[in-house]
Amino acid sequence: MNTYEIIEKKKEGQKLSAEEIKYIVDGYTNGNIPDYQVSALLMAICLKGMDVDETFNLTNSMIESGNTIDLSKIEGKKVDKHSTGGVGDTTTLVLGPLVASCGIPFAKMSGRGLGHTGGTLDKLESIPGLSIDLDIDKFIENTNKIKIAICGQTTDVTPADKKLYALRDTTATVNDVSLISSSIMSKKIAVGADCLVLDVKVGSGAFMKTVEDAVELSEMMVNLGEKAGKNTQAVITNMNQPLGRAVGNSLEVIEAINTLRGEGPEDLYELSMELAEKLLLVSGHSKTEGEARAILEEKIASGEAFNKLKELVQLQGGDVSYIEDVSKFELSPKFELVSEVDGYVKGIDALGIGEASKNLGAGRETKESELDLGAGILLNKKIGDKVSKGELLATLYTKKENAEEIKAEVLKAFEFSNQEVGADKLILKVIKHEQ
């Protein structure tokens, strides 16, 4: 097989075979094909596209480039949820315990935050003592015992994706539906869940900026999941403002705890319920959305979902007293931001809030950056809220000395109107596999 001919074939818009795709992926992973040739192929893919079959073959080749995780010893249908990344997105810490309290195994391998998006592992580590370093046997044992475990990846999964993504990042070839889909789905399929719900974010704080692009991405990922034998659905959700009111590690954990107690912000509660509802449906636990919603609401009302979070924390070595009393979380010094105008909140730039939170110390510039787990932003106003001059807009938490500069960044993220403004729609569309 010849790399040059494969590049030429895709440049002319022809379909690549499974063997050709595997040849490129294997050759690049083991160092036999140079960066410049793969860069050329990636650009040809961006310009000419790939169909579902090609994308599935690319996904499979990336899975086969490393180890896969065998979760067959976990009893029952294992479910997982993936978010394409947003600001204030704490749904895993709410829906995980919620779904597990229904007796459904929620076996999740999560990542850390980078840039303006937060990572579940960082949030969990704001609970003193909690370990996210579980080996695969412990991960399976914990899931069987309490129906939930959350950890970092414990094996070399999809090394081809890591290498290809680094190359895409430097060659302006990130933004392609097939390349994005195969990157996400290769990792999700490799880690062994049976059913998957995708939370595809769209808006200023998300990678996908338009609903049309989010639909295209969602349909491709759902098709890939189904072709891999995973019952998959996608929910397209609004990220034109942060989800919930908390942005930052300890702040978001506190908000998740309050939500499991039935006292969280309405949008975080609603999205967590929507995603959990879909997980009950794809796993076969519930037959209808109404049945699933009733079960989930009862789990919140009875305290079973909240107690499941306590079980998770305790089993992974965390101090449960922080879950019982959120005032124990140590937050950084606070600075209040007040409104300079009367009116209504018309918009909140989610990306701007995420970047400001990162600058406060809650996020990473690079993978080596050290986090301030007590840093972040607590929003007092969201889109549609009335605000008076001098009224509190947000509270910033930081140990940084440039807090006043960052307050200006946060204020710039708010847009105001003299006219009354309606709240943004949260759930934009649900994508299911066409039978």
Order of alpha helices (4+ residues) and beta strands (2+ residues): alpha-alpha-alpha-alpha-beta-alpha-beta-alpha-alpha-beta-alpha-alpha-beta-alpha-beta-beta-alpha-alpha-alpha-alpha-alpha-beta-beta-alpha-beta-beta-beta-alpha-beta-beta
